[in-house]
Amino acid sequence: MPERTSYEHGTPSWIDVAAPDVDAAVEFYEQLFGWKAGEAGDPEETGGYRMLSQGGKSVAGAMPIQNEGQPPAWTTYVTVDDADATAEKVKAAGGSVLVEPMDVMTAGRMAVLMDPQDAAFAVWQAKEHIGSELVNEPNSLAWNELQTRDLDAATGFYTEVFGWRWEEAPDSGGYLMAMLDTKE
């Protein structure tokens, strides 16, 4: 189902890139993927956050780097029913909260978190913005991957926080895929 109107709790649903020069990053991804950029609203309110779309459907975001020393990076957002409760689960499971849960205008509620192995990710509690409206198509969100130094600890953490189960990819030599039992 490439066009989306909602996501189940625990599903990766959005990506955005933090860049030192948002205009240059947007231009690069427009040329690379054919995405079209628009403002997410008044730049004074959104901090310069840009929405990227494909075929009129939101697929990603771009924003200026928020903190001194922060490297340019893509962030994966996982849809949750309750960003505040998930932040507490992350802390209870040994992770940390980098950005406390906060409202993003009327779009939703988010938090930026870190697992015990220092991998950053974010959670998204949708309101008006559900996340990517187009997935699993060329040039859209199709796969998220975690590289970790401690596979057992990482899989345990994400199982505890999101309820993911893990399956080994066939003929992969141990590559694990996170699975979510959903209604879809």
Contacts in CASP RR format, 6 or more apart in sequence:
PFRMAT RR
TARGET T0000
AUTHOR 0000-0000-0000
METHOD contacts of the structure
MODEL  1
MPERTSYEHGTPSWIDVAAPDVDAAVEFYEQLFGWKAGEAGDPEETGGYR
MLSQGGKSVAGAMPIQNEGQPPAWTTYVTVDDADATAEKVKAAGGSVLVE
PMDVMTAGRMAVLMDPQDAAFAVWQAKEHIGSELVNEPNSLAWNELQTRD
LDAATGFYTEVFGWRWEEAPDSGGYLMAMLDTKE
1 136 0 8 1.000
1 184 0 8 1.000
2 134 0 8 1.000
2 135 0 8 1.000
2 136 0 8 1.000
2 137 0 8 1.000
2 140 0 8 1.000
3 57 0 8 1.000
3 133 0 8 1.000
3 134 0 8 1.000
4 13 0 8 1.000
4 130 0 8 1.000
4 131 0 8 1.000
4 132 0 8 1.000
4 133 0 8 1.000
4 134 0 8 1.000
4 135 0 8 1.000
5 130 0 8 1.000
5 133 0 8 1.000
6 126 0 8 1.000
6 130 0 8 1.000
7 13 0 8 1.000
7 79 0 8 1.000
7 126 0 8 1.000
7 130 0 8 1.000
7 131 0 8 1.000
8 79 0 8 1.000
8 180 0 8 1.000
8 182 0 8 1.000
8 183 0 8 1.000
8 184 0 8 1.000
9 79 0 8 1.000
9 80 0 8 1.000
9 81 0 8 1.000
9 162 0 8 1.000
10 78 0 8 1.000
10 79 0 8 1.000
10 80 0 8 1.000
10 162 0 8 1.000
10 163 0 8 1.000
10 164 0 8 1.000
10 180 0 8 1.000
11 78 0 8 1.000
11 79 0 8 1.000
11 180 0 8 1.000
11 182 0 8 1.000
12 76 0 8 1.000
12 77 0 8 1.000
12 78 0 8 1.000
12 79 0 8 1.000
12 141 0 8 1.000
12 144 0 8 1.000
13 77 0 8 1.000
13 78 0 8 1.000
13 79 0 8 1.000
13 124 0 8 1.000
13 126 0 8 1.000
13 130 0 8 1.000
13 131 0 8 1.000
13 132 0 8 1.000
13 141 0 8 1.000
14 60 0 8 1.000
14 61 0 8 1.000
14 76 0 8 1.000
14 77 0 8 1.000
14 79 0 8 1.000
14 124 0 8 1.000
14 131 0 8 1.000
14 132 0 8 1.000
14 141 0 8 1.000
15 60 0 8 1.000
15 61 0 8 1.000
15 74 0 8 1.000
15 75 0 8 1.000
15 76 0 8 1.000
15 77 0 8 1.000
15 132 0 8 1.000
15 141 0 8 1.000
15 144 0 8 1.000
16 49 0 8 1.000
16 60 0 8 1.000
16 61 0 8 1.000
16 62 0 8 1.000
16 63 0 8 1.000
16 74 0 8 1.000
16 75 0 8 1.000
16 77 0 8 1.000
17 25 0 8 1.000
17 29 0 8 1.000
17 60 0 8 1.000
17 61 0 8 1.000
17 62 0 8 1.000
17 63 0 8 1.000
17 72 0 8 1.000
17 73 0 8 1.000
17 74 0 8 1.000
17 75 0 8 1.000
18 63 0 8 1.000
18 64 0 8 1.000
18 65 0 8 1.000
18 66 0 8 1.000
18 70 0 8 1.000
18 72 0 8 1.000
18 73 0 8 1.000
18 75 0 8 1.000
19 25 0 8 1.000
19 62 0 8 1.000
19 63 0 8 1.000
19 64 0 8 1.000
19 65 0 8 1.000
19 72 0 8 1.000
20 64 0 8 1.000
20 65 0 8 1.000
20 72 0 8 1.000
22 48 0 8 1.000
22 50 0 8 1.000
22 62 0 8 1.000
22 63 0 8 1.000
22 64 0 8 1.000
25 62 0 8 1.000
25 72 0 8 1.000
26 37 0 8 1.000
26 50 0 8 1.000
26 52 0 8 1.000
26 62 0 8 1.000
29 35 0 8 1.000
29 37 0 8 1.000
29 52 0 8 1.000
29 60 0 8 1.000
29 62 0 8 1.000
30 36 0 8 1.000
30 37 0 8 1.000
30 52 0 8 1.000
33 54 0 8 1.000
33 139 0 8 1.000
34 54 0 8 1.000
34 139 0 8 1.000
35 52 0 8 1.000
35 53 0 8 1.000
35 54 0 8 1.000
35 59 0 8 1.000
35 60 0 8 1.000
35 139 0 8 1.000
36 52 0 8 1.000
36 53 0 8 1.000
36 54 0 8 1.000
36 55 0 8 1.000
36 56 0 8 1.000
37 50 0 8 1.000
37 51 0 8 1.000
37 52 0 8 1.000
37 53 0 8 1.000
37 62 0 8 1.000
38 50 0 8 1.000
38 51 0 8 1.000
38 52 0 8 1.000
38 53 0 8 1.000
39 46 0 8 1.000
39 48 0 8 1.000
39 49 0 8 1.000
39 50 0 8 1.000
39 51 0 8 1.000
40 46 0 8 1.000
40 48 0 8 1.000
40 49 0 8 1.000
40 50 0 8 1.000
40 51 0 8 1.000
40 61 0 8 1.000
40 107 0 8 1.000
41 49 0 8 1.000
45 105 0 8 1.000
46 105 0 8 1.000
47 63 0 8 1.000
47 64 0 8 1.000
48 63 0 8 1.000
48 64 0 8 1.000
49 61 0 8 1.000
49 62 0 8 1.000
49 63 0 8 1.000
50 61 0 8 1.000
50 62 0 8 1.000
50 63 0 8 1.000
51 58 0 8 1.000
51 61 0 8 1.000
52 58 0 8 1.000
52 59 0 8 1.000
52 60 0 8 1.000
52 61 0 8 1.000
52 62 0 8 1.000
53 59 0 8 1.000
54 134 0 8 1.000
54 137 0 8 1.000
54 139 0 8 1.000
54 140 0 8 1.000
55 134 0 8 1.000
57 132 0 8 1.000
57 133 0 8 1.000
57 134 0 8 1.000
58 129 0 8 1.000
58 131 0 8 1.000
58 132 0 8 1.000
58 133 0 8 1.000
58 134 0 8 1.000
59 132 0 8 1.000
59 133 0 8 1.000
59 134 0 8 1.000
59 135 0 8 1.000
59 139 0 8 1.000
59 140 0 8 1.000
59 141 0 8 1.000
60 132 0 8 1.000
60 141 0 8 1.000
65 72 0 8 1.000
73 120 0 8 1.000
75 112 0 8 1.000
75 120 0 8 1.000
75 121 0 8 1.000
75 122 0 8 1.000
76 121 0 8 1.000
76 122 0 8 1.000
76 144 0 8 1.000
77 110 0 8 1.000
77 121 0 8 1.000
77 122 0 8 1.000
77 123 0 8 1.000
77 124 0 8 1.000
77 131 0 8 1.000
78 121 0 8 1.000
78 122 0 8 1.000
78 123 0 8 1.000
78 124 0 8 1.000
78 162 0 8 1.000
79 123 0 8 1.000
79 124 0 8 1.000
79 125 0 8 1.000
79 126 0 8 1.000
79 130 0 8 1.000
79 131 0 8 1.000
80 86 0 8 1.000
80 123 0 8 1.000
80 124 0 8 1.000
80 125 0 8 1.000
80 162 0 8 1.000
81 125 0 8 1.000
82 125 0 8 1.000
83 101 0 8 1.000
83 109 0 8 1.000
83 110 0 8 1.000
83 111 0 8 1.000
83 123 0 8 1.000
83 124 0 8 1.000
83 125 0 8 1.000
84 101 0 8 1.000
84 109 0 8 1.000
84 111 0 8 1.000
86 111 0 8 1.000
86 113 0 8 1.000
86 123 0 8 1.000
86 161 0 8 1.000
87 97 0 8 1.000
87 100 0 8 1.000
87 101 0 8 1.000
87 111 0 8 1.000
87 113 0 8 1.000
87 123 0 8 1.000
89 160 0 8 1.000
89 161 0 8 1.000
90 96 0 8 1.000
90 97 0 8 1.000
90 113 0 8 1.000
90 115 0 8 1.000
90 161 0 8 1.000
91 97 0 8 1.000
93 116 0 8 1.000
93 156 0 8 1.000
93 157 0 8 1.000
93 160 0 8 1.000
93 161 0 8 1.000
94 116 0 8 1.000
94 157 0 8 1.000
95 113 0 8 1.000
95 114 0 8 1.000
95 115 0 8 1.000
95 116 0 8 1.000
95 157 0 8 1.000
96 113 0 8 1.000
96 114 0 8 1.000
97 111 0 8 1.000
97 112 0 8 1.000
97 113 0 8 1.000
97 114 0 8 1.000
98 112 0 8 1.000
98 113 0 8 1.000
98 114 0 8 1.000
98 120 0 8 1.000
99 110 0 8 1.000
99 111 0 8 1.000
99 112 0 8 1.000
99 122 0 8 1.000
100 111 0 8 1.000
101 109 0 8 1.000
101 110 0 8 1.000
101 111 0 8 1.000
101 125 0 8 1.000
102 109 0 8 1.000
102 110 0 8 1.000
102 111 0 8 1.000
103 109 0 8 1.000
104 110 0 8 1.000
104 129 0 8 1.000
106 127 0 8 1.000
106 128 0 8 1.000
107 127 0 8 1.000
107 128 0 8 1.000
107 129 0 8 1.000
108 124 0 8 1.000
108 125 0 8 1.000
108 126 0 8 1.000
108 127 0 8 1.000
108 128 0 8 1.000
108 129 0 8 1.000
109 124 0 8 1.000
109 125 0 8 1.000
109 127 0 8 1.000
110 122 0 8 1.000
110 123 0 8 1.000
110 124 0 8 1.000
110 125 0 8 1.000
111 122 0 8 1.000
111 123 0 8 1.000
112 120 0 8 1.000
112 121 0 8 1.000
112 122 0 8 1.000
113 120 0 8 1.000
113 121 0 8 1.000
113 122 0 8 1.000
113 123 0 8 1.000
114 120 0 8 1.000
114 121 0 8 1.000
115 121 0 8 1.000
115 148 0 8 1.000
115 154 0 8 1.000
115 157 0 8 1.000
115 158 0 8 1.000
116 153 0 8 1.000
116 154 0 8 1.000
116 157 0 8 1.000
117 148 0 8 1.000
117 149 0 8 1.000
117 150 0 8 1.000
117 153 0 8 1.000
117 154 0 8 1.000
117 157 0 8 1.000
119 146 0 8 1.000
119 147 0 8 1.000
119 148 0 8 1.000
119 154 0 8 1.000
124 131 0 8 1.000
132 140 0 8 1.000
132 141 0 8 1.000
134 140 0 8 1.000
134 141 0 8 1.000
135 141 0 8 1.000
135 142 0 8 1.000
136 142 0 8 1.000
146 154 0 8 1.000
146 158 0 8 1.000
148 154 0 8 1.000
151 176 0 8 1.000
155 164 0 8 1.000
155 166 0 8 1.000
155 176 0 8 1.000
155 178 0 8 1.000
158 164 0 8 1.000
158 178 0 8 1.000
159 165 0 8 1.000
159 166 0 8 1.000
162 180 0 8 1.000
163 180 0 8 1.000
164 178 0 8 1.000
164 179 0 8 1.000
164 180 0 8 1.000
165 178 0 8 1.000
165 179 0 8 1.000
165 180 0 8 1.000
165 181 0 8 1.000
166 176 0 8 1.000
166 177 0 8 1.000
166 178 0 8 1.000
166 179 0 8 1.000
167 176 0 8 1.000
167 177 0 8 1.000
167 179 0 8 1.000
168 174 0 8 1.000
168 175 0 8 1.000
168 176 0 8 1.000
168 177 0 8 1.000
169 175 0 8 1.000
169 176 0 8 1.000
169 177 0 8 1.000
END
